[in-house]
């Protein structure tokens, strides 16, 4: 199985090393006390939207990676994107098949091959 992950902020793919759980603390606090609803008045933008979703028990940005069969020329790994270009990182497979992270761009309408492991990727507009 091939292992890649989607970055929440950049939309890039990287290896499937799960980030630590999101633990926001009050500014200037030395404790690990989680951010409270009242503290939302100091948070803006995407961070605020993500925190509001978290308080509702929802996930705004999916930080899980794409896991599936190894992409071949006939059946490439399809990478979802809202744009016509997207940065991707390939780690090969698992165990013996794993290699160092290699970054490259996917462009709409073109299959791209990882030069290290030979896996094929293709952008899929969503």
C-alpha positions as CSV (number, residue, x, y, z in Angstrom):
1,X,0.0,0.0,0.0
2,X,1.2,3.5,-0.8
3,X,1.1,6.0,2.0
4,X,0.7,9.8,1.6
5,X,-1.0,12.5,3.6
6,X,-2.7,15.7,2.8
7,X,-1.5,18.9,4.5
8,X,-4.3,21.0,6.0
9,X,-2.8,24.3,5.3
10,X,-0.9,23.9,2.0
11,X,-2.9,21.1,0.4
12,X,0.3,19.2,-0.1
13,X,0.8,15.5,0.4
14,X,3.4,14.1,2.7
15,X,4.2,10.9,4.5
16,X,1.6,9.3,6.8
17,X,3.2,10.3,10.0
18,X,0.2,11.4,12.1
19,X,0.6,14.8,13.8
20,X,0.1,15.1,17.5
21,X,-3.4,15.9,18.5
22,X,-4.3,19.6,18.3
23,X,-3.9,21.0,21.7
24,X,-4.3,24.8,21.9
25,X,-3.6,26.6,25.1
26,X,-4.3,30.1,26.3
27,X,-1.8,32.7,25.2
28,X,0.9,33.2,27.8
29,X,-0.3,30.2,29.9
30,X,2.3,27.7,31.1
31,X,-0.4,25.1,31.6
32,X,-1.8,22.7,29.1
33,X,-5.3,23.9,29.8
34,X,-7.3,23.6,26.5
35,X,-8.7,26.7,24.8
36,X,-12.1,27.6,26.1
37,X,-15.1,28.9,24.2
38,X,-14.5,32.4,25.7
39,X,-11.0,32.4,24.2
40,X,-12.4,32.3,20.7
41,X,-12.8,36.0,20.7
42,X,-9.1,36.3,20.2
43,X,-8.8,33.8,17.4
44,X,-9.5,34.7,13.7
45,X,-9.5,33.2,10.2
46,X,-9.0,29.5,9.5
47,X,-7.8,28.8,13.1
48,X,-11.1,30.1,14.4
49,X,-13.2,28.1,11.9
50,X,-11.2,25.0,12.8
51,X,-11.7,25.6,16.6
52,X,-15.4,26.2,16.2
53,X,-15.7,23.0,14.3
54,X,-13.7,21.1,16.9
55,X,-16.0,22.5,19.7
56,X,-18.9,21.1,17.7
57,X,-17.2,17.7,17.5
58,X,-16.5,18.0,13.8
59,X,-13.2,18.0,11.7
60,X,-12.8,20.9,9.4
61,X,-9.5,19.8,7.9
62,X,-8.8,16.1,7.3
63,X,-5.2,15.4,8.3
64,X,-5.4,11.8,7.4
65,X,-3.4,10.7,4.4
66,X,-4.3,8.9,1.3
67,X,-3.8,5.2,1.6
68,X,-4.4,2.8,-1.3
69,X,-2.9,0.5,-3.8
70,X,0.4,1.4,-5.5
71,X,-0.3,3.7,-8.4
72,X,0.5,2.2,-11.8
73,X,0.4,3.6,-15.4
74,X,-3.0,2.0,-16.0
75,X,-4.4,2.8,-12.5
76,X,-2.6,5.9,-11.0
77,X,-3.1,7.1,-7.5
78,X,-5.8,9.7,-7.8
79,X,-5.0,12.9,-5.8
80,X,-8.0,15.2,-5.1
81,X,-7.5,18.9,-5.7
82,X,-9.6,22.1,-6.0
83,X,-6.9,23.6,-8.2
84,X,-5.2,22.5,-11.5
85,X,-1.8,22.0,-9.8
86,X,-0.9,20.4,-6.4
87,X,2.3,19.6,-4.6
88,X,2.7,15.9,-3.7
89,X,5.2,14.0,-1.6
90,X,5.8,10.3,-2.1
91,X,7.3,8.0,0.5
92,X,7.0,4.8,-1.7
93,X,5.2,2.0,0.2
94,X,5.6,0.5,3.6
95,X,8.5,-1.3,5.2
96,X,11.2,-2.3,2.6
97,X,9.4,-0.3,-0.2
98,X,9.5,3.0,1.8
99,X,12.0,5.7,0.6
100,X,12.9,9.2,1.6
101,X,10.2,11.9,0.9
102,X,10.3,13.2,-2.6
103,X,8.3,16.3,-3.5
104,X,6.9,17.1,-7.0
105,X,4.0,18.9,-8.6
106,X,0.9,17.3,-10.2
107,X,-0.7,19.1,-13.1
108,X,-4.3,18.5,-14.3
109,X,-4.4,16.2,-17.3
110,X,-1.0,14.6,-16.8
111,X,0.2,11.5,-15.0
112,X,3.3,12.0,-12.9
113,X,5.7,9.3,-11.9
114,X,7.8,9.2,-8.7
115,X,11.5,8.9,-9.9
116,X,12.4,6.8,-6.8
117,X,9.7,4.1,-6.7
118,X,7.9,4.4,-10.1
119,X,4.5,5.1,-8.6
120,X,2.1,7.0,-10.8
121,X,-0.1,9.9,-9.6
122,X,-2.8,11.8,-11.3
123,X,-4.7,15.0,-10.2
124,X,-8.4,14.7,-9.9
125,X,-10.4,18.0,-9.7
126,X,-13.0,18.1,-7.0
